[in-house]
Amino acid sequence: MKENSEHYAGFGQERTFNAHSIGNDTVMARIRHKSLDCSPGCAVEATLQLIDGKWKGVILYHLLEGTLRFNEIRRRLPNITQRMLTAQLRELEQDGFVLRTVYAEVPPKVEYSLTPRGRTLEPVIMALKKWGDENTGFRRDPESPADLDEPAADCPISCVQAGG
């Protein structure tokens, strides 16, 4: 066992026992900071940790339009699994970006909306959309300016909207 400890120490990495998918003998560097006083970029890292992942930004983008029920969100994101959508919505709720409202009805009715804190991300989400419109292949006409109100027809984050 001592041999392994020295081997890991030689690489300046930490042996972890919580890598769920590849076993208990995985070498992974620690990259996330516990505090935000290490450098000016730590605030960027902390922000990205809150909205990281493939789906959180897209969920936030759709909730900018207003309150949506679970299946309405799922219809707008046809490639997300129900389990992943549930997990992402729970994380967004825990981080204070999304408000989950449950109505005591049969069948139960659950709605999701942005909190005031979630609304503060609107300029960030729209800036990401604008950048994506200008720098990826999702615009209708490469010569026309990006239109933030009307998503491109081939845009994967909004291709399955009602009436669109």
N, C-alpha and C positions, 0 to 999 in steps of 0.2 A: 504493500500500500504506500510505503514511503517513496518508492520509486515513482509512482504515479503523481504524487504530490510535487516532487521535484520537477518532473516532466512538465506539469502544468505551470508551475511557477516560472520555468524557463521561458515560457512564451508570454508571460505577463498577463495571463488570462486566469479566469477562475473556473474551477470545476463546478458544474451545476448539477443538481439532482431534480430539477423540476421541468426538464425538457420532456413534455408529455408524449411527443410523437416519435422520438428517436431513442428513447431509453435513458438510463440513468448515468451513462458514462460519456457524456457529451461535454465538449469544451466550448464555451461561449464567452465572448468578451462582454463585460458589463458596459453598456453604452448609455443607459438612462441615468440621469442625475436625480438625487433625492431632494436637492435644494436648488433654488434658482439664482444663487449668488455667485456662480462660478464664472460666468462670462456674459457679455451682452447677448450672445446667441441663445442663451438658456431659455429666455422667454419664447423664442421661436420654437425651440424644441418642446417646451411645455404645451404650447398651443397646438402643435402638430400631434402630440400625444393625445390630446383631447378629441381631435377630429380626424385621427388617423384611420386607415383602413379603406377598403374599396367602396364602402357603401355609406358611411356617415355623412360625407359631404353631399352626396346625391340625395339622401333622405332630407337633409337640411334644406337643400335647394327646392325640393318639392313642397316642403312645409312653409316656405316663404309665401306661397300662394294662399295659405290659410289652413284651417283645420281639416284633417283627413282621417278617415277610419283606416284600420289596419289593412283591410283588403283593397282599399283605394291606393294605398302606398304600394302594396304588393303588385297590383295591376300596372302601376307606372314603372316598376322595376321587375320585369318578367324573369330576369336571370338570377334573382336572389331567392334563396330557399326561405321557407317560413321560419325555420330555426334561426338562420342568420339574421333575418329581419327582426325577429323578436329580441335577439341578443343585442343588436345594434341600437334598437330603440330603448332597451333597458339601460345601456351604457349612456346614451344621450340623456335619458331621464336622470340617472344618477349624477351626471355632471352638470345638471341644471339647465340644459339647453331645450329639453322637450318636456311638455306637460302632458301627462296621461290622465284622461278623465274617463271614469267608468260610470255608466248609467245603470241603475238597478232595474233592468228590464229582462224579459225572456224573449228571445235570446239576449245575452248581455251585449251592450253597445259600448265600445271603447273608441275614444277619439284621441288623436294626437295633435298637438299644436306647439308652436314655439313659445318659449317663455320670453320675458324681456331680455334675459341674458342671451338666449338663442337668437333673438332679433338683432343683437349687436354683431352677429357674424354675417349679416346680410352683405355689407360691403366686401368682406373677404370672399364669400361664396361667389358674388357677382364678378369680382375681379378675377377669380379663377375661371369662371365661365368665359369672360371676355378674352382672357389669355388663351384659353382653349379654342375659342372661335377663331382667333387670329393665328394660332400656331399649330393647330392639328388639322386633320382633314374633315372636320365636322361642319364646315360652312357650306352653304348652298353654292355661292359664287365666290371664288377666291378674289375677285376684283372688287366686290362690294364690301363696305364697312360692316363690322360685326353688329348684329342687331340683338340687343340683350333681351328684348321683350318677346321675340319670336324665335324659338329654337330651330335649328336646322332639321330638315326632314330625316336625315340619317343619324341624328344625335342619339346615342344609346341611353342617355339619362332621361329622355323625355319622349321616346318614340311611341309609347303606349299610353297617351293621354286621352281623356275623353274628348271626343270631337276633333282629335288631331291625328 
